Structures are given as structure tokens and as C-alpha cells.
Amino acid sequence: MLAFTNSLEKNSPTIIGAGCSLTGDIKTDHIVQIHGIVHGNITADTVVIGRGGRVVGRITAENLFLHGELDGPATVSTANMFSAAKMSGTLSYRTINITGNTGLECKLAKRKDKKDE
């Protein structure tokens, strides 16, 4: 059964399904789930790149859950990297969680809050 949203629902996720390819930028205040391929920049509260998902572009988000591939930089508050994760580029983060043996070949840059300086 499919669930449909209406104009009263303000928290519906944006989902790029497996087998789908999108060229262009995505900007939302909510969740973006990528199970296909996106060539473009993503700005969202939470970005989930599932296994088999791939993003070629920049990610700006509060939360990143990376199970798939990211080819590009990411600026996030919390990065969650899982065993199948692959990333190239620069990961700028406040908190990072790494689970398992990921394929990270990226530069890590810890962000500081102004109150920490």
C-alpha cells in the first residue's frame, strides 16, 4: 500500500528510489533519502544515503547517515558512517560515529562551535 501526503503534512521525506537517477539540487527542511543516484547538491535537515545510493555533489545537513557512496564534500553536525560507506572529499563535522570498516578516503575536519573557541 502506498502512503500519500497532502498539504497539511509538513514533514514528508524526499525519497530518490533505487533505480532512479536525478540531476539537480535538492533543498528541504526535512529528510532526504537517497537509494538511487543524485548528481547535485543536497541541503536538508537529515540526509540518508542508503546501500546502493550514490550522491555526486555537496551535502549540507544537520545529520548524515551514510550507508552508500558520497563523492563530494559534506558539512554536517553529526555524521554517522556505516560499514558499507564510501566517501571522497572533505567531511566537516561536529560529531562523527563510525561503525565497521568503512571505505572512507576523505579529509576529516572537526567543526568548532563559536562557544568552544
Steps between C-alpha positions, in 0.01 A plus 500: 500500500629844414478791739424838354558834665291812477561870551429469874792262552812708538753226579485271197841366393650540156590156366707417192432131452728223380532506123421873489753760384464872569712787369442820695508645848269405789418749776260422784459546877424131545643155422648395168549128432717398206482142374573586137747750351505879544732730308456827686518672836274408791400734784273343763454437870588131460654319203493120482700336220397136500696198378507528125437874524752746356533878515742697286491849647508702821292413808404753766294353786460467873518119477660269245444124496735351241452137399572555130735731306571872517734659248532855620530710813257494793443754776295346781449515874487122549644247255406133533715280277410133462693193382418530128560878490735647242592867488749725328527874559508689829271410790450799730322385819440572870438136599593187304393140557674229298364146503703220343763517229389782272658603170567856605767670291416850607648783699344537845457854636355539851274805523504718808213693642574865566444433872781236489759751379 
